[in-house]
Amino acid sequence: MKNTLPTSPDRKKSQPVFMRIQDDLRARVRAGEWKADGMLPSRRSLASEYKVDLGTLQRAIAALLEDGTLRADEGRGTYIAESSAHSVQFQTSASSPVGQPGVHSRRISATGTMGIVAEIIPNPQYDNPDGISPFWIGEAVLGLERTFQGAGGATRLFNRLTPNGPVSDFHAIASLLEAGINALAVILPDEAPGAIAQALAAARDITVPLVFISDKPIKGAYTHVFYDQQTNGYQAAQHLIRCGYRRLLFLFPFQSSWVTERIEGITDALEIAGLSGDALAVHVGDRQDLEMVEPAREMAKRLFEAGAIDGCGVIAGNDFAAHGIMLAAAEAGRVPGRDFGLVGFDDLPASRELGLTTVRPPFAGMAEQVAMLLAHALQGEEMPVQVRMRPHLVARASSFAMPAARRR
């Protein structure tokens, strides 16, 4: 397919060229011009096709890598992300779609009752090392209730965590159906063995409209709204690189599949910036309990003593780990944003007070989109299989631009 950039309407004319190329490439991916997991044509070839220089083309590619449309394989090339040709993407910072068919951003009118299945932990002390932060699960539930009720519908919550322990998805869903719900939203809390499979099995014979909320894409034909961890890592690394850090360090007390995905995103950002894989040091522990702050503090303390953190951009596995790193920094007489950069994930309430730069998960926007999808489904409209949302980096004092004299 030979490409021609759109030259009208006026809004397109006013866009920078790289943004027009970015939009056009995204549309070509979704039109199926390149198969999922296939290699994108070379940058030189695309630059020649669009009649632009390599720098302009690279800016367009970088944006598509950041939003998950493309993925970079170090040493091999750039590929179409597996789910991109069949997914819908949203820009959560503005709570608006990036611009794809089948996405609802207009005002909605809801009828009936939406059931919500979630695991809500009252005043959680620690994060969940294998899935969605309990804090954000609560935010997602509030977003579902606010959006659907605000459109005229009703909601009914089933908390899977009871005083006697968790109950199965089968029981939760059956209870809501018996109560007469007309639509269903299920928040998938973690990646424990069989957890997602159980939830999908419980939903297999449901006839009411159903949408899952997940922190990862799920296989099958179930409609789900998600964000990917690779984009999380990419945004954190890209921010630190733009602040002048040329050596990055990833630290977390646990190993998990999402840790690996975030590291892949960090590696992608380094490659796009022209930095080698050697610019990243990875320190991942083998803790099994839920405590994170103290193990991260201990790991960071040893690294400060070895001189391994000064001048680096540090990416903590989540905000709890970042809080531990900040404790170790204070003990070592170091200040994040002055002696090293620091970014966490989750934007927990304490992070604002601590001045921690963090990647905020898009669960508020995800919840809004789920409620909108279900409201429209109740009106007979078809839902997409996947809706991809983007996290949002919140820059604070811990990642101030690195003075040139301190860079490593």
C-alpha positions in Angstrom: 0.0 0.0 0.0 1.5 3.3 -1.1 0.9 5.9 1.5 -0.3 9.5 1.0 -0.5 11.8 4.0 -3.8 13.4 4.6 -3.7 17.1 3.6 -7.2 18.1 4.7 -9.2 19.1 6.7 -7.6 22.1 8.3 -6.9 20.4 11.6 -4.6 17.9 9.8 -2.8 20.7 8.0 -2.0 22.4 11.3 -0.5 19.2 12.8 3.3 18.7 12.9 4.4 16.4 10.1 5.6 13.7 12.5 2.1 13.6 14.2 0.4 13.1 10.8 2.8 10.3 10.0 2.2 8.8 13.5 -1.6 8.9 12.9 -1.3 7.4 9.4 1.0 4.6 10.5 -1.4 3.7 13.4 -4.3 3.6 10.9 -2.3 1.4 8.6 -1.6 -1.0 11.4 -5.2 -1.2 12.3 -6.3 -1.7 8.7 -4.1 -4.8 8.7 -1.5 -3.7 6.2 1.1 -5.4 8.3 0.2 -8.6 10.2 0.3 -8.7 14.0 3.8 -9.5 15.2 5.2 -8.8 11.8 8.2 -6.5 11.2 7.6 -2.9 10.3 9.4 -1.7 7.1 12.8 -0.1 7.8 12.8 3.5 9.0 14.8 4.5 5.9 12.2 3.0 3.6 9.3 4.7 5.5 11.1 8.0 5.5 11.5 7.8 1.8 7.8 6.9 1.4 6.7 9.8 3.4 9.3 12.1 1.9 10.7 13.2 5.3 14.1 12.9 7.0 14.9 10.1 9.4 14.6 12.3 12.4 11.0 13.2 11.7 10.1 9.6 11.0 11.8 8.5 14.2 9.7 10.9 16.2 6.5 9.2 14.8 7.9 5.7 15.5 8.9 6.7 19.1 5.3 7.7 19.8 3.9 4.4 18.5 6.4 2.5 20.6 5.3 4.5 23.7 1.6 3.8 23.2 2.1 0.1 22.5 1.2 0.1 18.8 4.7 -1.1 18.0 7.4 -3.0 19.9 11.1 -2.9 19.5 13.2 -6.1 19.5 16.8 -5.1 20.3 19.1 -6.0 17.5 16.3 -7.2 15.2 14.0 -4.4 14.3 10.6 -2.9 15.1 7.5 -5.1 15.1 3.7 -4.7 15.1 2.5 -5.3 18.7 0.5 -8.6 18.7 -2.8 -7.0 19.8 -2.5 -3.7 18.0 -4.3 -4.6 14.8 -7.4 -5.6 16.8 -7.4 -3.2 19.7 -8.6 0.3 20.5 -6.4 2.8 22.3 -7.2 5.7 24.6 -5.2 8.7 25.7 -5.9 8.7 29.4 -4.3 12.0 30.2 -7.2 13.7 28.4 -9.7 10.8 28.9 -10.3 10.8 25.2 -9.7 8.2 22.5 -6.7 8.4 20.3 -9.2 8.2 17.5 -10.5 4.7 16.5 -13.8 3.3 15.2 -16.0 1.7 17.8 -14.9 3.8 20.7 -17.5 5.8 22.6 -16.5 9.3 23.9 -19.9 11.0 23.5 -22.4 11.5 26.3 -24.1 8.3 27.4 -27.4 7.3 28.8 -27.4 4.2 31.0 -30.3 1.9 31.8 -30.5 -1.1 34.1 -28.0 -2.2 36.7 -24.3 -2.9 36.2 -22.8 -5.5 38.5 -19.2 -5.1 39.7 -16.9 -7.9 40.8 -13.8 -6.8 42.6 -11.4 -7.5 45.5 -11.4 -4.5 47.8 -9.0 -4.5 50.7 -9.9 -1.9 53.4 -6.9 0.4 54.1 -4.3 -1.8 52.4 -0.9 -1.5 54.1 1.1 -3.0 51.2 0.8 -3.2 47.5 0.0 -6.4 45.6 3.3 -7.8 44.2 1.5 -9.8 41.5 -1.1 -7.5 40.2 -3.2 -4.3 40.5 -2.6 -2.2 43.6 -5.5 -2.4 46.0 -5.6 1.4 46.1 -6.3 1.5 42.4 -8.9 -1.3 42.6 -10.9 1.0 44.9 -10.4 3.9 42.5 -11.6 1.8 39.6 -14.8 0.8 41.5 -15.5 4.4 42.3 -15.0 5.3 38.6 -17.4 2.6 37.5 -20.1 3.7 40.0 -19.7 7.4 39.3 -19.9 7.0 35.5 -22.7 4.5 35.2 -24.8 6.1 37.9 -24.2 9.5 36.5 -25.6 8.4 33.2 -28.8 7.2 34.9 -28.1 3.6 35.7 -27.6 1.7 38.9 -24.7 -0.4 40.2 -24.3 -3.4 42.5 -20.9 -4.3 44.0 -19.8 -7.8 45.0 -16.6 -7.7 47.0 -14.9 -11.1 46.6 -13.0 -10.5 49.9 -15.2 -11.4 52.8 -14.5 -11.7 56.6 -14.3 -15.5 56.0 -11.9 -15.3 53.1 -12.2 -14.8 49.3 -15.1 -16.3 47.4 -14.9 -17.6 43.8 -15.8 -15.7 40.7 -18.4 -18.3 40.0 -20.2 -17.4 43.2 -19.7 -13.7 42.8 -21.1 -13.6 39.3 -24.0 -16.0 40.1 -25.0 -13.8 43.0 -25.1 -10.7 40.9 -27.0 -12.4 38.1 -29.5 -13.7 40.6 -29.9 -10.1 41.8 -31.0 -9.1 38.3 -28.1 -7.2 36.9 -28.2 -6.2 33.2 -24.4 -5.8 32.6 -21.2 -6.9 34.3 -17.7 -5.4 35.0 -15.1 -7.7 36.5 -11.8 -6.3 37.8 -9.1 -9.0 37.5 -6.9 -8.4 40.5 -3.8 -10.5 40.0 -1.9 -13.1 38.0 -1.9 -15.9 40.6 -2.0 -19.3 38.9 -5.4 -20.0 37.5 -6.9 -16.6 38.7 -7.6 -15.2 35.2 -8.6 -18.7 33.9 -11.1 -19.1 36.7 -12.6 -15.6 36.0 -12.9 -16.4 32.3 -14.4 -19.8 33.0 -17.0 -18.2 35.3 -18.0 -15.8 32.6 -18.2 -18.3 29.8 -22.0 -18.7 29.7 -23.0 -15.2 30.7 -25.5 -13.6 28.3 -25.4 -10.0 29.7 -22.8 -7.6 28.4 -19.5 -8.2 30.1 -16.2 -6.3 30.3 -13.0 -7.1 32.2 -10.6 -4.6 33.6 -7.0 -5.9 33.6 -3.4 -4.7 33.9 -2.5 -6.9 30.9 -4.1 -8.1 27.6 -6.1 -11.3 28.0 -6.5 -14.0 25.4 -9.8 -14.9 23.9 -12.8 -13.0 22.6 -13.8 -11.4 25.9 -14.0 -7.6 25.8 -11.4 -6.1 28.2 -9.9 -2.8 28.9 -6.3 -2.9 29.8 -2.9 -1.2 29.9 0.4 -3.0 29.2 3.4 -3.0 31.6 5.9 -2.5 28.8 4.5 1.0 28.1 4.9 1.7 31.9 8.6 0.9 31.7 9.1 2.8 28.5 7.5 6.0 29.9 9.6 5.9 33.1 12.8 5.4 31.2 12.0 7.9 28.5 11.4 10.6 31.1 14.7 10.0 32.9 16.6 9.9 29.6 15.0 13.3 28.6 16.0 14.6 32.0 19.7 13.9 31.1 20.3 10.5 32.7 22.4 8.2 30.6 22.6 5.3 33.0 19.5 3.7 34.4 19.0 1.2 37.3 15.9 -0.9 37.9 15.3 -2.1 41.5 12.5 -4.2 43.0 12.4 -6.9 45.8 10.3 -9.3 43.7 10.4 -11.2 40.5 7.2 -11.2 38.4 6.1 -11.3 34.8 5.2 -7.6 34.8 8.6 -6.8 36.2 10.1 -8.5 33.1 7.7 -6.5 30.8 8.6 -3.2 32.4 12.3 -4.0 31.9 11.6 -4.7 28.3 10.0 -1.3 28.0 13.0 0.4 29.6 15.2 -1.4 27.1 13.1 -0.2 24.2 13.5 3.4 25.5 17.2 3.1 25.7 17.4 1.7 22.2 15.3 4.5 20.8 17.5 7.0 22.5 20.6 5.4 20.9 21.9 4.0 24.2 23.2 0.5 24.6 21.8 -2.2 26.8 24.8 -1.8 29.0 23.3 1.5 30.2 20.8 -0.5 32.3 21.6 -2.3 35.6 18.9 -4.6 36.9 18.6 -5.5 40.6 15.6 -7.8 41.3 15.3 -9.6 44.6 13.6 -12.9 45.5 11.4 -11.9 48.4 8.1 -13.8 48.7 6.2 -11.7 51.4 4.3 -8.6 50.8 6.7 -6.2 52.6 8.4 -3.9 50.0 9.6 -0.7 51.7 12.2 -2.3 53.9 13.6 -4.8 51.4 14.0 -2.0 48.8 15.7 0.2 51.4 18.1 -2.6 52.2 18.9 -3.2 48.5 19.3 0.5 47.9 21.6 0.9 51.0 24.0 -1.6 49.6 24.0 0.0 46.2 24.6 3.5 47.7 27.5 2.1 49.7 28.9 0.6 46.4 28.5 3.9 44.6 26.2 2.3 42.1 23.3 4.8 42.3 25.0 8.3 42.2 24.3 9.9 38.9 21.9 7.2 37.7 18.2 7.4 36.8 16.6 4.8 39.2 13.4 3.1 38.3 11.7 1.4 41.2 9.3 -1.5 40.6 6.5 0.5 42.3 6.0 3.4 44.7 6.5 1.3 47.8 10.0 0.3 46.6 10.7 3.9 45.6 9.8 5.0 49.2 12.3 2.5 50.5 14.9 3.9 48.1 14.2 7.4 49.4 14.8 6.2 53.0 18.1 4.7 52.0 19.1 7.9 50.2 18.4 10.0 53.3 20.6 7.7 55.3 23.4 8.0 52.7 23.0 11.8 52.6 21.7 11.7 49.0 18.8 13.6 47.5 16.6 12.3 44.6 16.4 14.9 41.9 19.9 16.2 42.9 22.2 13.2 43.2 20.2 10.7 41.2 16.8 10.5 39.5 14.0 8.4 40.8 10.7 7.2 39.3 8.1 4.8 40.8 4.8 3.3 39.6 1.2 3.6 40.9 1.1 7.2 42.2 0.0 6.2 45.7 -1.3 8.9 48.0 2.0 9.3 49.9 4.0 9.8 46.7 2.7 13.3 46.1 3.9 14.5 49.6 7.3 12.8 49.0 7.8 14.6 45.7 8.1 11.2 43.9 7.8 11.1 40.1 5.6 8.2 39.3 3.7 6.5 36.5 0.0 6.7 37.3 -2.0 3.7 36.1 -5.1 4.6 34.1 -7.7 2.9 36.2 -9.9 5.9 36.6 -10.1 6.3 32.8 -10.4 2.5 32.3 -13.4 2.4 34.6 -15.0 5.3 32.8 -14.6 3.5 29.4 -15.9 0.2 30.8 -19.0 1.9 32.1 -19.5 3.7 28.7 -19.0 0.4 26.8 -21.5 -1.4 28.9 -24.0 1.4 28.6 -23.8 1.4 24.9 -23.9 -2.4 24.8 -27.2 -2.2 26.6 -28.5 -0.1 23.8 -27.5 -2.8 21.3 -24.1 -1.5 20.1 -21.2 -3.9 19.5 -18.2 -3.7 21.8 -14.5 -4.0 20.7 -12.6 -7.0 22.0 -9.7 -4.9 23.4 -9.4 -1.3 24.6 -5.8 -0.3 25.4 -5.3 2.6 27.8 -2.1 4.6 28.4 -0.6 5.3 31.8 0.4 8.8 32.6 3.7 9.9 34.1 3.5 12.5 36.8 6.7 14.4 37.1 7.8 15.7 40.5 11.0 16.7 42.3 12.6 13.3 42.4 13.5 13.4 38.7 14.6 16.9 38.2 16.9 17.3 35.2 20.4 16.0 36.0 23.1 18.6 36.2 25.8 17.8 33.6 28.5 17.7 36.2 26.8 14.8 38.0 25.9 12.6 35.0 27.6 9.3 34.7 
